[in-house]
Amino acid sequence: MKTRITELLGCKYPLIQGGMAWVAENTLAAAVSNAGGVGLIAGGSAPIDYLREQIRLCKEKTDKPFGVNIMLMSPNAEDLAQLCIDEKVAVVTTGAGNPGKYIPAWKEAGIKVIPVIPSVALAKRMEKAGADAVVAEGTESGGHIGENTTMCLVPQVVDALEIPVIAAGGIADGRGVAASFMLGAEGVQIGTRFLASEECQIHPTFKELVVKAKDTDNVVTGRYTGHPCRNIKTKFSKMLANGEKDGSLTPEQFEEVTLGSLRKAVQDGNVEEGSFLCGLIAGMVNDVKPCKDIIEEMMSQAEKLLNR
Ligand code: TUI
């Protein structure tokens, strides 16, 4: 499974972990990197000291390359972007915005830059701005999403760019990896599958919701706020979706009740007030395993399928 992505990132497998806000911390990132992928720590809207500590802890747990995801809507994105330079992080991915203004300084520092993009237009802009690769993320992904699907978006981004493309959204086993390669991707980004990994530090209730989820246990909330988010179906996410549909919840009220809801899900397993961000593929995730097993099974299945 050697591609331009394994070459670029110096990893065994062309696989990066999703930079899931509040979820992706040093233990998970180090486990993925030690298993031959590239683990990511999510900057989210964390304080700079928290992210610095996470990076240092990860360095203690792995000598393999790992990265940081910068969520560009974070009020302190600029400080976190600089921290990646100061801490000599190997790889930066970005989400929820255009990272153009940070790219020159990251490149200057020797950081591999991989923006996550939901459209061909943004992908082209990122290539022009000097990105090393892009993650083309379909609407099947968990969390903040665009409208295009992985199946439609990935080949169009591949056709439009020279730099390598990583597919994301709806990939949780070797069939998804092989399909991504057939679409022209040279790597995959995996999020939801790692929620149900042993090393993932989320509340046990969150893991149980992922493992028990069926294909239809998923809902997108917040389209009317301009920040659509994909969640596991719970009483809370259904209330949000209904409130949005029937007008009983204004966008302002929506923002108010969802403030801090991601933390409540990840740390407290609070099903009454928590937002359990999760991809559509959770219906296919039925067990909790070590990251190493997840990655090795996924990659060997993909290799067999591609060699057929
Ligand atoms: O960023 C993600 N997924 C996320 S971020 C997140 S935290 C959050 N919570 C509530 C609201 C917003 C964020 C949870 N999940 N995925 C990558 C992604 N990036 N999806 C969509 C985009 C994106 C959207 C617009 C990237 C660029 C973009 O550019 C707009 C522009 O400025 O041109």
Boltz pocket constraint, residues with backbone or C-beta under 6 A from the ligand:
constraints:
  - pocket:
      binder: B
      contacts: [[A, 21], [A, 71], [A, 73], [A, 94], [A, 95], [A, 96], [A, 97], [A, 98], [A, 116], [A, 117], [A, 118], [A, 122], [A, 137], [A, 142], [A, 143], [A, 144], [A, 145], [A, 146], [A, 227], [A, 229], [A, 277]]
      max_distance: 6.0
